[in-house]
């Protein structure tokens, strides 16, 4: 997935996404107060919210903690769904805060819905 993210940045997103809208890198304004476009990594990819971008490693930690915890009160399918959702959310939310694209916004908010549903 990271390779696709890099490709999305290198091509400046897309002029026509699945819904027919443009989705250029940095076009989507999510309303978060952090706005500090900064180059990141070897490729110098522009990350719009570096602190929010980096903080998404917490979701990766949630996935690994879900793997190691043994005393769950719900079945293995729910645990599996939570692990997968946390893992995908760490990338989706980082994508949103890093890219300011509609795709990033969808990846972030839809996975929050999945995690909420599974926890319910």
Buried (B, 14 or more C-beta within 10 A) or exposed (E): EEEEBBEBBEEBBBEEBEEEEEBBBBBBEBEEEEEEEBEBEEEEBBBBBBEBBBBBEEBBEBBEEBBEEEEEEEEEEEBEBBBBBBBBBBBBBBBBBBBBBBBBBBBBBEBBEBBEEBEE
